[in-house]
Amino acid sequence: MSTKDVYEYALLRVVPRVERGECFNAGVLVYCRARSHVSARTHLDEAKLRILDPEADVLGVRAALGAVESVCRGGDAAGQAADDDAGRRFRWLIAPRSTVVQPGPVHTGLTDDPAAEAERLLDLLVR
């Protein structure tokens, strides 16, 4: 029997026009302290983006979502966060910001596989 560990997650929301506040889910961040795991899974629905802002910068939004995934992976692609531990990278990514890609509130759960949990949450809450 495997042990379940506490994990935290936050949705990544796309807010194409910050001044309007309209948004939709485009990814999920998962952090499990017990396993030193942080990951992001993203899926951009371009049709939703175009409905909220027909002139949206699709490539820019994709780049912002990709940057979140890079920070989660760590290493050189994470930029200044390259040497930070998983928890510090997660906390930095969930900090409130007024940009096109924003983190939502943090929620918790139990899992025996944080990577699989990220995929499950992506399917449940984003796709």
N, C-alpha and C positions, 0 to 999 in steps of 0.2 A: 504494500500500500504506500503510495507516495504522499509526501507531506505537502499541504497547501500553504502558500505564503501570502501575506498581505501584498497587494499591489495598489498603485494609484494610477488613475488615468484622467486625461482631459481631452476633450474634443478640440480639433482645430477648425475654426470657422473662417469662411471667406466673407468679407464685408467689402463688396466692390466699391461702394460709395459710403465712406465712413460717416459723412454728415447725415445720411439717411438711416443708418443703423440696421438695414436689412442684411440678413446673413443666411448662410446654409453651411452644413457640415461638410468638410473636405478631408478630414483625417483624424487620427487618434494618436495620442502620446501615451505610452505605458511605461511605468517605472516600478520596479520591484527591488527594494533595498536589500532584502535577504539574499538575492541572487546577483546583485550589482548589475541589474539589467535596465537599460532604457532603450526604447525603440519607438519609431513612428511609422505608421502606415498611412498613405494618403491615396485619395481618389478624387480627381477634379471632374465634376459634372459640368462640362462646358455649356450645355444648354441652360442649366440653372444660372450660370454666370452671365450668359448673354441676356437672359430674361431680366435680371436685376440691373444690368448695365451693358447695353448693346455695344458700347465702345470700350469695354474692359480690356485690359492688357493681359491676355491669356498666357502669353509666354512669361510675363512678370509674375503672375500668380503661381504658375508651375515652378518657376525658379525659387520663389519664397517657400513653397511646400518642400521642394528638393533641399533647400538649405536647412530646414528643420530636420529632415532625415539625415543629412550629413552631420549635423551637430550630435544627433543621437549616436551615430556610428563612432564618433570620436576620431582620433588620428588627425592627420594633416588637413583633411577636408572639413574639420570642425572649426578651423580658424583659431581664434583666441581661446576657444573652449577645448582645444585639442588635448590638453593635459588634465582637464577637470575630470573628477570621478562622475559616475552615472547620475548620482543624486544631484550634484551641483549643475550638471547639464540640464536635467529635468526641471529643476527650480528656475533656472534661467529661462527656459523655453515657456514655462507657464506664467511668467511675470506679465501682468497686464500691459497692453500696448495699444496704441491707436494706429494700426496699420491695416492693410488689406487682409492679411492672415493674422488672426487673433486666437489665443487660447481661451477655452471656456473654463468653467469651474472644475475643480478637482473632485473626483469621486474615488471610492475605494471598493475593493473586492478581494476574493481569495482565488488563487490559481496555483496549479502545479507546473504550468508552462507559460511564462509571460509572453513569449513570442507568439504562441498560438492564441493567446488572449487578445493580443493586438489585432490579429487577423479576424478573430470572432467579432470583436467590437467594431471593426471596420465594416464587416458585412451587416451587422445589426444596426448600426447607428449612422452609417455614411452612405453605403451603396443602395 
